[in-house]
Structures are given as C-alpha cells and as structure tokens.
C-alpha cells in the first residue's frame, strides 16, 4: 500500500503487539528543519519524512528531511523527475545511515494553512503508515502562518483504534468526529550544551515594557478563520443535503415496494379466480424496486465536522487572548 507522497511502507512481519505511545519527543534541530522547509515553501503545502526511535510509551523524533515535490514544465505539465518519492526516501535514509543518523521511519510531517488539515489524503496517508509500518507512526503538522502570528503551532496526530477498525473493514459507519484523530502531546528537547548556549544568550535585567503586544487593531487572522469556518459550514450543509436526499429516496423506494407488493397480491387473487374459471392467468411481474440504494459516504461529513471543531477552538483561543489585551489596555489607560 502506498504511503505519503508516493512512498511505499514496508509490509510488517507478524510481531508481538507493542504498547502505544503516549507522547512525542522531537529534537530541536528536527523542529528547525521542519519550520525551515514549510516556511520557505509557502504558499505551497509540502511534506517530509520523520526518522527516530520508538521507545516504551515515547516516540523520539531525531531527524527530518523533505520529500520532493512534483515540478512543472513550461507547458504546465508535470516535468519528468530523476527520482520518484520512494527512491528518494530510500536513498536519503541510506546516506543518513552512513553518517550514523537514525534511519528508522516513524511517520511524516506536512504543512497546513491556518489549521486546515482534515482531508481525505491525510487520512489515507496516515492509515497507510499505521497499517503497514507501525501503530505508533504519527503525522506532525506545522502551521507557518499561525507561527508567524506569534505562536508556535506544531501538533502530532495518529488515527484512533476505533477509526482504524472501521476504515480497515470499509464500513460506512458513523463515529464521533473527535474519535478520528488522537492528538499526542509534543515535547521539544535539546542537548544540554544547546540549553546552556540558549541560557547564555538570554538577555539579563530586561525591564523594558513591550506595549506592542497590546495592539487591538483588526487582525486578518480572525477574519481568515471566520471565512474558512463559513466555507466549511457550507460544505457540511451540502453533505447534509446529500444525506437528506438519500433518506427521501429510501422512503420513496419503500413506499413503491409496498405499493408493488399490494399490486402483486391483487394480481395473484385475480389469477386464482381466472384459473378457477378456466381462463389464462395474467403475468405476475417481480418487483423492480429491490435494488438497494447506496448510502452517501459519511467520511467527508466526519472530516468536515472535525475541521469545524478545530476552527472553533482556534477562534475561541484567539478571542480569549484579545479580551485579555482589552482589559490590560483599559487598565493602562485609566492609570494614564
């Protein structure tokens, strides 16, 4: 089965079940590589591979490298590449092994825009990693736009066991949107010598007040979140209309089946009377409404609901900090 961006995960051999991780530890150097790749590639969304070790209950991400993106030629068509995603990943891991770097793939990372990440492609890629590589494979999402707004936004997710079971069995079931993805806490760690350097670089005896943080001007961050939220709500409404149309079609089909059954019963009675009178029986046609209607795929609606919840959380968090600025600015004005 294909992994993310053309990579293929190696089929797992039957091994004893390992405990699921509860948190992700990522080296500061790996975080900087992810940030650099995602920021320099804006506005294009990019992805890369994560390397590290799976310790007991903890996934340690020690290295990350970008995956190639499809280039386009002068005519706008995809240009031929010297190496596809799978070959590139294998060659890169081979080179890293030669310089004594962890070359065990533990997942992938990708950039997102203003917290928008709940897509079918992400689900398929993560399912491929967890199904064929390891249950402890994760996807790390980094948002360069929110980070530029003053808050480092980097999150780690994996698919829940309940969703993996439903998706593996290809059942069109309804589960809670919050049960699709499980967020894992991320801890950024650095070697002791780097921590010592950061401590030495910190400015001492700094008492200057930074009033720019109390700026209450209109922020496009909130406007964009509200705009995207409205768009996703429209998409959810369209999905709901599809399901409502399906329920109406099912009701019509049931009513047609009942009407057909009554007609067949009446025709059988007429044929019994005709046979008793020595007349030829009329043909009895089978019901033409036995075909089962296909229910609309619920996956899209679940992903949209999950994304709407994420946008609501972002807006709620931003509004909370804005109220804090408002009260602080009001207090400072009273004192002035």
C-alpha positions, 0 to 999 in steps of 0.5 A, a space after each residue: 500500500 502506498 504511503 505519503 507522497 508516493 512512498 511505499 511502507 514496508 509490509 510488517 512481519 507478524 510481531 508481538 503487539 507493542 504498547 502505544 505511545 503516549 507522547 512525542 519527543 522531537 529534537 530541536 534541530 528536527 523542529 528547525 528543519 521542519 519550520 525551515 522547509 514549510 516556511 520557505 515553501 509557502 504558499 505551497 503545502 509540502 511534506 517530509 519524512 520523520 526518522 527516530 526511535 520508538 521507545 516504551 510509551 515515547 516516540 523520539 523524533 531525531 531527524 527530518 528531511 523533505 520529500 520532493 515535490 512534483 515540478 512543472 514544465 513550461 507547458 504546465 505539465 508535470 516535468 519528468 523527475 530523476 527520482 520518484 518519492 520512494 527512491 528518494 526516501 530510500 536513498 536519503 535514509 541510506 546516506 543518513 545511515 552512513 553518517 550514523 543518523 537514525 534511519 528508522 521511519 516513524 511517520 511524516 510531517 506536512 504543512 497546513 494553512 491556518 489549521 486546515 488539515 482534515 482531508 481525505 489524503 491525510 487520512 489515507 496517508 496516515 492509515 497507510 503508515 499505521 497499517 503497514 509500518 507501525 501503530 505508533 507512526 504519527 503525522 506532525 503538522 506545522 502551521 507557518 502562518 499561525 507561527 508567524 502570528 506569534 505562536 508556535 503551532 506544531 501538533 502530532 496526530 495518529 488515527 484512533 483504534 476505533 477509526 482504524 477498525 472501521 476504515 480497515 473493514 470499509 464500513 460506512 459507519 458513523 463515529 464521533 468526529 473527535 474519535 478520528 484523530 488522537 492528538 499526542 502531546 509534543 515535547 521539544 528537547 535539546 542537548 544540554 550544551 544547546 540549553 546552556 548556549 540558549 541560557 547564555 544568550 538570554 538577555 539579563 535585567 530586561 525591564 523594558 515594557 513591550 506595549 506592542 503586544 497590546 495592539 487591538 487593531 483588526 487582525 486578518 487572522 480572525 477574519 481568515 478563520 471566520 471565512 474558512 469556518 463559513 466555507 466549511 459550514 457550507 460544505 457540511 450543509 451540502 453533505 447534509 443535503 446529500 444525506 437528506 436526499 438519500 433518506 427521501 429516496 429510501 422512503 420513496 423506494 419503500 413506499 413503491 415496494 409496498 405499493 408493488 407488493 399490494 399490486 402483486 397480491 391483487 394480481 395473484 387473487 385475480 389469477 386464482 379466480 381466472 384459473 378457477 374459471 378456466 381462463 389464462 392467468 395474467 403475468 405476475 411481474 417481480 418487483 423492480 424496486 429491490 435494488 438497494 440504494 447506496 448510502 452517501 459516504 459519511 467520511 467527508 461529513 466526519 472530516 468536515 465536522 472535525 475541521 469545524 471543531 478545530 476552527 472553533 477552538 482556534 477562534 475561541 483561543 484567539 478571542 480569549 487572548 484579545 479580551 485579555 489585551 482589552 482589559 490590560 489596555 483599559 487598565 493602562 489607560 485609566 492609570 494614564 
